[in-house]
Amino acid sequence: WFQYHVGQTLFHVVQVVLGYMVMLAVMSYNAWIFLAAIAGSALGYFVVYPLLGRG
């Protein structure tokens, strides 16, 4: 249980750090970086959602 919880915690930290990095990139007000962030989010959702077993 403890190892699973540590793994979840580390995954959450990585997710938060990446989220802040994307936010900083988008806040550069570069339209191409903004479009790349949106496209990456859409592509990631499209690829991962079926793997979750809900789709």
Backbone as XML, in Angstrom:
<?xml version="1.0"?>
<chain id="A" units="angstrom">
  <residue number="1" name="TRP">
    <atom name="N" x="0.824" y="-1.190" z="0.000"/>
    <atom name="CA" x="0.000" y="0.000" z="0.000"/>
    <atom name="C" x="0.865" y="1.250" z="0.000"/>
  </residue>
  <residue number="2" name="PHE">
    <atom name="N" x="1.909" y="1.252" z="0.827"/>
    <atom name="CA" x="2.760" y="2.441" z="0.946"/>
    <atom name="C" x="3.459" y="2.753" z="-0.374"/>
  </residue>
  <residue number="3" name="GLN">
    <atom name="N" x="3.980" y="1.744" z="-1.046"/>
    <atom name="CA" x="4.658" y="1.964" z="-2.330"/>
    <atom name="C" x="3.686" y="2.487" z="-3.373"/>
  </residue>
  <residue number="4" name="TYR">
    <atom name="N" x="2.479" y="1.985" z="-3.375"/>
    <atom name="CA" x="1.456" y="2.461" z="-4.305"/>
    <atom name="C" x="1.149" y="3.932" z="-4.046"/>
  </residue>
  <residue number="5" name="HIS">
    <atom name="N" x="1.031" y="4.304" z="-2.774"/>
    <atom name="CA" x="0.736" y="5.688" z="-2.403"/>
    <atom name="C" x="1.899" y="6.613" z="-2.792"/>
  </residue>
  <residue number="6" name="VAL">
    <atom name="N" x="3.124" y="6.173" z="-2.588"/>
    <atom name="CA" x="4.292" y="6.961" z="-2.985"/>
    <atom name="C" x="4.307" y="7.125" z="-4.500"/>
  </residue>
  <residue number="7" name="GLY">
    <atom name="N" x="3.988" y="6.072" z="-5.222"/>
    <atom name="CA" x="3.928" y="6.159" z="-6.683"/>
    <atom name="C" x="2.877" y="7.151" z="-7.151"/>
  </residue>
  <residue number="8" name="GLN">
    <atom name="N" x="1.706" y="7.105" z="-6.529"/>
    <atom name="CA" x="0.653" y="8.059" z="-6.878"/>
    <atom name="C" x="1.076" y="9.489" z="-6.563"/>
  </residue>
  <residue number="9" name="THR">
    <atom name="N" x="1.755" y="9.678" z="-5.447"/>
    <atom name="CA" x="2.220" y="11.006" z="-5.054"/>
    <atom name="C" x="3.229" y="11.534" z="-6.062"/>
  </residue>
  <residue number="10" name="LEU">
    <atom name="N" x="4.186" y="10.718" z="-6.453"/>
    <atom name="CA" x="5.185" y="11.142" z="-7.439"/>
    <atom name="C" x="4.539" y="11.453" z="-8.782"/>
  </residue>
  <residue number="11" name="PHE">
    <atom name="N" x="3.576" y="10.643" z="-9.181"/>
    <atom name="CA" x="2.867" y="10.892" z="-10.436"/>
    <atom name="C" x="2.124" y="12.227" z="-10.367"/>
  </residue>
  <residue number="12" name="HIS">
    <atom name="N" x="1.510" y="12.515" z="-9.243"/>
    <atom name="CA" x="0.802" y="13.783" z="-9.074"/>
    <atom name="C" x="1.773" y="14.962" z="-9.153"/>
  </residue>
  <residue number="13" name="VAL">
    <atom name="N" x="2.925" y="14.839" z="-8.517"/>
    <atom name="CA" x="3.919" y="15.913" z="-8.549"/>
    <atom name="C" x="4.384" y="16.153" z="-9.983"/>
  </residue>
  <residue number="14" name="VAL">
    <atom name="N" x="4.663" y="15.102" z="-10.729"/>
    <atom name="CA" x="5.078" y="15.244" z="-12.125"/>
    <atom name="C" x="3.972" y="15.924" z="-12.936"/>
  </residue>
  <residue number="15" name="GLN">
    <atom name="N" x="2.740" y="15.533" z="-12.712"/>
    <atom name="CA" x="1.614" y="16.108" z="-13.432"/>
    <atom name="C" x="1.472" y="17.601" z="-13.126"/>
  </residue>
  <residue number="16" name="VAL">
    <atom name="N" x="1.631" y="17.992" z="-11.869"/>
    <atom name="CA" x="1.527" y="19.402" z="-11.495"/>
    <atom name="C" x="2.677" y="20.206" z="-12.104"/>
  </residue>
  <residue number="17" name="VAL">
    <atom name="N" x="3.886" y="19.675" z="-12.034"/>
    <atom name="CA" x="5.045" y="20.371" z="-12.595"/>
    <atom name="C" x="4.878" y="20.562" z="-14.097"/>
  </residue>
  <residue number="18" name="LEU">
    <atom name="N" x="4.457" y="19.533" z="-14.800"/>
    <atom name="CA" x="4.242" y="19.657" z="-16.249"/>
    <atom name="C" x="3.133" y="20.653" z="-16.554"/>
  </residue>
  <residue number="19" name="GLY">
    <atom name="N" x="2.100" y="20.658" z="-15.738"/>
    <atom name="CA" x="1.017" y="21.619" z="-15.927"/>
    <atom name="C" x="1.497" y="23.050" z="-15.794"/>
  </residue>
  <residue number="20" name="TYR">
    <atom name="N" x="2.334" y="23.301" z="-14.780"/>
    <atom name="CA" x="2.878" y="24.650" z="-14.606"/>
    <atom name="C" x="3.813" y="25.019" z="-15.749"/>
  </residue>
  <residue number="21" name="MET">
    <atom name="N" x="4.584" y="24.060" z="-16.247"/>
    <atom name="CA" x="5.479" y="24.346" z="-17.373"/>
    <atom name="C" x="4.688" y="24.705" z="-18.620"/>
  </residue>
  <residue number="22" name="VAL">
    <atom name="N" x="3.599" y="23.984" z="-18.866"/>
    <atom name="CA" x="2.743" y="24.316" z="-20.014"/>
    <atom name="C" x="2.109" y="25.685" z="-19.813"/>
  </residue>
  <residue number="23" name="MET">
    <atom name="N" x="1.676" y="25.981" z="-18.595"/>
    <atom name="CA" x="1.088" y="27.283" z="-18.324"/>
    <atom name="C" x="2.104" y="28.400" z="-18.604"/>
  </residue>
  <residue number="24" name="LEU">
    <atom name="N" x="3.338" y="28.229" z="-18.166"/>
    <atom name="CA" x="4.358" y="29.238" z="-18.417"/>
    <atom name="C" x="4.634" y="29.390" z="-19.908"/>
  </residue>
  <residue number="25" name="ALA">
    <atom name="N" x="4.623" y="28.281" z="-20.640"/>
    <atom name="CA" x="4.836" y="28.348" z="-22.084"/>
    <atom name="C" x="3.706" y="29.107" z="-22.759"/>
  </residue>
  <residue number="26" name="VAL">
    <atom name="N" x="2.474" y="28.827" z="-22.359"/>
    <atom name="CA" x="1.324" y="29.504" z="-22.954"/>
    <atom name="C" x="1.327" y="30.982" z="-22.574"/>
  </residue>
  <residue number="27" name="MET">
    <atom name="N" x="1.791" y="31.301" z="-21.385"/>
    <atom name="CA" x="1.822" y="32.697" z="-20.942"/>
    <atom name="C" x="2.884" y="33.522" z="-21.669"/>
  </residue>
  <residue number="28" name="SER">
    <atom name="N" x="3.661" y="32.874" z="-22.527"/>
    <atom name="CA" x="4.619" y="33.629" z="-23.336"/>
    <atom name="C" x="3.896" y="34.379" z="-24.458"/>
  </residue>
  <residue number="29" name="TYR">
    <atom name="N" x="2.604" y="34.119" z="-24.605"/>
    <atom name="CA" x="1.754" y="34.766" z="-25.611"/>
    <atom name="C" x="2.223" y="34.493" z="-27.033"/>
  </residue>
  <residue number="30" name="ASN">
    <atom name="N" x="2.820" y="33.324" z="-27.233"/>
    <atom name="CA" x="3.189" y="32.892" z="-28.568"/>
    <atom name="C" x="2.047" y="32.010" z="-29.081"/>
  </residue>
  <residue number="31" name="ALA">
    <atom name="N" x="1.437" y="32.415" z="-30.178"/>
    <atom name="CA" x="0.264" y="31.694" z="-30.687"/>
    <atom name="C" x="0.603" y="30.260" z="-31.071"/>
  </residue>
  <residue number="32" name="TRP">
    <atom name="N" x="1.791" y="30.019" z="-31.608"/>
    <atom name="CA" x="2.150" y="28.667" z="-32.022"/>
    <atom name="C" x="2.336" y="27.747" z="-30.825"/>
  </residue>
  <residue number="33" name="ILE">
    <atom name="N" x="2.907" y="28.268" z="-29.757"/>
    <atom name="CA" x="3.054" y="27.465" z="-28.540"/>
    <atom name="C" x="1.681" y="27.169" z="-27.947"/>
  </residue>
  <residue number="34" name="PHE">
    <atom name="N" x="0.791" y="28.155" z="-27.980"/>
    <atom name="CA" x="-0.564" y="27.947" z="-27.492"/>
    <atom name="C" x="-1.271" y="26.861" z="-28.300"/>
  </residue>
  <residue number="35" name="LEU">
    <atom name="N" x="-1.175" y="26.936" z="-29.633"/>
    <atom name="CA" x="-1.809" y="25.927" z="-30.484"/>
    <atom name="C" x="-1.183" y="24.550" z="-30.274"/>
  </residue>
  <residue number="36" name="ALA">
    <atom name="N" x="0.130" y="24.503" z="-30.052"/>
    <atom name="CA" x="0.787" y="23.222" z="-29.788"/>
    <atom name="C" x="0.311" y="22.620" z="-28.469"/>
  </residue>
  <residue number="37" name="ALA">
    <atom name="N" x="0.094" y="23.453" z="-27.452"/>
    <atom name="CA" x="-0.404" y="22.959" z="-26.166"/>
    <atom name="C" x="-1.818" y="22.404" z="-26.318"/>
  </residue>
  <residue number="38" name="ILE">
    <atom name="N" x="-2.661" y="23.108" z="-27.069"/>
    <atom name="CA" x="-4.031" y="22.638" z="-27.297"/>
    <atom name="C" x="-4.027" y="21.341" z="-28.098"/>
  </residue>
  <residue number="39" name="ALA">
    <atom name="N" x="-3.228" y="21.301" z="-29.162"/>
    <atom name="CA" x="-3.159" y="20.090" z="-29.994"/>
    <atom name="C" x="-2.610" y="18.912" z="-29.196"/>
  </residue>
  <residue number="40" name="GLY">
    <atom name="N" x="-1.603" y="19.151" z="-28.366"/>
    <atom name="CA" x="-1.045" y="18.083" z="-27.541"/>
    <atom name="C" x="-2.044" y="17.563" z="-26.519"/>
  </residue>
  <residue number="41" name="SER">
    <atom name="N" x="-2.813" y="18.462" z="-25.955"/>
    <atom name="CA" x="-3.842" y="18.047" z="-25.001"/>
    <atom name="C" x="-4.916" y="17.212" z="-25.688"/>
  </residue>
  <residue number="42" name="ALA">
    <atom name="N" x="-5.344" y="17.659" z="-26.853"/>
    <atom name="CA" x="-6.375" y="16.923" z="-27.593"/>
    <atom name="C" x="-5.858" y="15.554" z="-28.037"/>
  </residue>
  <residue number="43" name="LEU">
    <atom name="N" x="-4.637" y="15.516" z="-28.536"/>
    <atom name="CA" x="-4.065" y="14.242" z="-28.990"/>
    <atom name="C" x="-3.867" y="13.284" z="-27.814"/>
  </residue>
  <residue number="44" name="GLY">
    <atom name="N" x="-3.386" y="13.811" z="-26.699"/>
    <atom name="CA" x="-3.202" y="12.971" z="-25.521"/>
    <atom name="C" x="-4.510" y="12.394" z="-25.021"/>
  </residue>
  <residue number="45" name="TYR">
    <atom name="N" x="-5.555" y="13.197" z="-25.003"/>
    <atom name="CA" x="-6.872" y="12.717" z="-24.583"/>
    <atom name="C" x="-7.387" y="11.657" z="-25.556"/>
  </residue>
  <residue number="46" name="PHE">
    <atom name="N" x="-7.211" y="11.906" z="-26.850"/>
    <atom name="CA" x="-7.684" y="10.983" z="-27.879"/>
    <atom name="C" x="-6.987" y="9.623" z="-27.760"/>
  </residue>
  <residue number="47" name="VAL">
    <atom name="N" x="-5.696" y="9.628" z="-27.448"/>
    <atom name="CA" x="-4.928" y="8.388" z="-27.372"/>
    <atom name="C" x="-5.174" y="7.649" z="-26.057"/>
  </residue>
  <residue number="48" name="VAL">
    <atom name="N" x="-5.248" y="8.368" z="-24.946"/>
    <atom name="CA" x="-5.288" y="7.723" z="-23.634"/>
    <atom name="C" x="-6.698" y="7.334" z="-23.201"/>
  </residue>
  <residue number="49" name="TYR">
    <atom name="N" x="-7.712" y="8.081" z="-23.602"/>
    <atom name="CA" x="-9.069" y="7.805" z="-23.113"/>
    <atom name="C" x="-9.525" y="6.369" z="-23.353"/>
  </residue>
  <residue number="50" name="PRO">
    <atom name="N" x="-9.306" y="5.788" z="-24.543"/>
    <atom name="CA" x="-9.728" y="4.394" z="-24.727"/>
    <atom name="C" x="-8.994" y="3.414" z="-23.800"/>
  </residue>
  <residue number="51" name="LEU">
    <atom name="N" x="-7.800" y="3.778" z="-23.372"/>
    <atom name="CA" x="-7.025" y="2.889" z="-22.498"/>
    <atom name="C" x="-7.546" y="2.886" z="-21.071"/>
  </residue>
  <residue number="52" name="LEU">
    <atom name="N" x="-8.369" y="3.850" z="-20.721"/>
    <atom name="CA" x="-8.912" y="3.936" z="-19.374"/>
    <atom name="C" x="-10.032" y="2.922" z="-19.122"/>
  </residue>
  <residue number="53" name="GLY">
    <atom name="N" x="-10.527" y="2.303" z="-20.164"/>
    <atom name="CA" x="-11.571" y="1.300" z="-20.012"/>
    <atom name="C" x="-12.959" y="1.872" z="-19.913"/>
  </residue>
  <residue number="54" name="ARG">
    <atom name="N" x="-13.103" y="3.172" z="-20.111"/>
    <atom name="CA" x="-14.427" y="3.788" z="-20.018"/>
    <atom name="C" x="-15.008" y="4.041" z="-21.402"/>
  </residue>
  <residue number="55" name="GLY">
    <atom name="N" x="-14.162" y="4.074" z="-22.401"/>
    <atom name="CA" x="-14.614" y="4.439" z="-23.752"/>
    <atom name="C" x="-14.887" y="3.288" z="-24.646"/>
  </residue>
</chain>
